Amino acid sequence: YPIARMYRDSRISRIFGGSNEIMKMVIARSI
């Protein structure tokens, strides 16, 4: 479930510009 959620968030972040900062925030929040 967390992996699927992170995958969805990664798609959303890519739509919003694929900023690495957003990915880091999502990964840090999921951990």
C-alpha positions in Angstrom: 0.0 0.0 0.0 2.7 2.6 0.9 4.5 1.7 -2.4 1.4 2.2 -4.4 0.7 5.5 -2.7 4.3 6.7 -3.2 4.0 5.7 -6.9 0.8 7.7 -7.2 2.4 10.7 -5.5 5.4 10.4 -7.8 3.0 10.6 -10.8 1.3 13.6 -9.3 4.6 15.3 -8.6 5.6 14.6 -12.2 2.4 16.3 -13.4 3.2 19.3 -11.2 6.7 19.5 -12.7 8.6 16.5 -11.3 10.4 18.5 -8.7 13.0 16.5 -6.7 12.1 18.4 -3.6 8.6 17.2 -3.7 9.8 13.6 -4.2 12.1 13.9 -1.2 9.3 15.2 0.9 7.0 12.3 -0.1 9.7 9.8 0.5 10.6 11.3 3.9 7.0 11.4 4.9 6.4 7.8 3.9 9.4 6.6 5.9 
